[in-house]
């Protein structure tokens, strides 16, 4: 599920991602967390920079994704962790027809 067009890669069907949910996906060889919140869809790298925990096992709190290991909270759109100055990489995401595409 990873055809490329200008750096855009298919990452799943938009209609299969419920509001306030996340999924883990491997897209073009990268492990990502893809999710949907009230403000839209997002895609970020699936590793906490603190200890490498999978953010895909974390929990959503509004636009924040909380690391399951130590509770660091990352903004799902900017990738920033306000409390600790850490950051994960966010990736542009769009819906084309009914397919989510991530730009890497």
GIKACOR-V388643 format. One line per field, one symbol per residue. ss: DSSP state (H for helix, E for strand, - for the rest). burial: # if it has 9 or more other C-alpha atoms within 8 Angstrom, else .. Layout:
ss=???
burial=???
This chain:
ss=---EE--EEEEEEHHH----EEEEEEE--EEEEEEEE--EEEEEE---------HHH-EEE--EEE------EEE----EE----EE--EE-EEEE--EEEEE-
burial=.......#######..#..######.#...#######...########....####.#.#..######...######.###....###.####.#...#####.
